[in-house]
């Protein structure tokens, strides 16, 4: 049978994701969503900074590019200097992974109950510009948590690193 994808994207919204990096993150998302739009794919997009930020959760429809506008609304901020693209706070990657993992498990379970004969591939994609500075920030400890989460629900966890200019 055809496999359907269930993807959760954990997007870095920490203070280091200033103007250009946040715009680059959105460009990556745009290209990903265009690619996912032609597939049987359910997708959620959430940010993490100091805490998990619930942004665009799963819907009962396959992904289409209209959800990009809901993600984009989270990115720009208007302050005394004008429009600023970027996040705030520290990089709590573990909160992003755990928050997405919880949501993907619940949604995939509902799908499986509704469509028991379908096969679902589940993935979490973390997009960040750096190392975690909050939460589980020791690489070995974070790796243990990630491996445990991979096994709990048979979920692939991958990362995309936005390389800083320096």
C-alpha positions, 0 to 999 in steps of 0.5 A, spaced: 500 500 500 502 507 499 505 510 505 502 516 507 507 521 511 506 524 518 511 530 519 512 535 524 517 540 523 521 543 530 523 550 528 528 554 531 525 561 534 531 563 539 534 569 539 540 567 534 535 566 529 535 574 527 533 577 520 537 573 515 537 566 518 529 566 519 528 568 512 532 563 510 528 558 514 522 560 511 525 559 504 527 552 506 520 551 509 517 554 502 521 549 498 519 543 503 511 544 503 511 545 495 515 538 495 510 535 500 504 538 497 504 533 491 505 527 496 500 524 501 502 528 507 500 530 514 504 536 516 505 540 523 510 546 524 512 548 531 517 553 533 521 552 539 525 558 543 526 558 550 519 554 550 515 550 545 511 554 541 504 551 538 504 554 531 500 550 526 498 543 528 496 537 524 489 537 520 485 532 517 487 534 510 493 533 506 498 539 506 498 544 501 501 551 501 496 555 504 499 553 511 505 557 510 501 563 511 500 561 518 507 559 519 509 566 516 505 570 521 509 567 527 516 570 524 515 577 523 515 582 529 514 589 529 518 593 534 521 600 534 526 599 529 520 596 524 519 589 522 524 584 525 524 577 523 527 573 528 526 569 534 527 570 542 530 567 548 534 561 548 535 554 544 531 549 548 531 544 542 529 538 547 522 542 548 521 542 540 523 535 539 519 533 545 513 537 543 513 535 536 513 528 538 507 528 543 503 531 537 505 526 532 504 520 536 497 523 538 495 524 531 498 518 528 494 514 533 488 517 530 489 516 523 491 509 524 484 508 528 481 511 522 484 508 517 487 501 520 490 498 513 494 504 511 501 505 512 504 511 516 511 514 515 513 518 521 518 524 522 520 530 526 525 534 522 529 539 527 531 546 523 536 550 527 542 554 527 546 552 533 547 548 539 542 547 544 543 552 550 537 550 554 533 544 556 537 538 555 543 541 552 549 536 553 550 533 547 550 526 549 544 527 554 540 530 548 542 524 543 539 519 548 533 522 549 532 523 541 534 515 540 528 514 546 523 518 542 525 515 535 523 508 538 517 510 542 512 510 536 517 508 530 519 516 529 525 518 524 528 524 527 532 528 523 536 535 523 537 541 518 543 545 520 542 553 518 550 554 517 551 561 520 555 566 515 561 566 520 
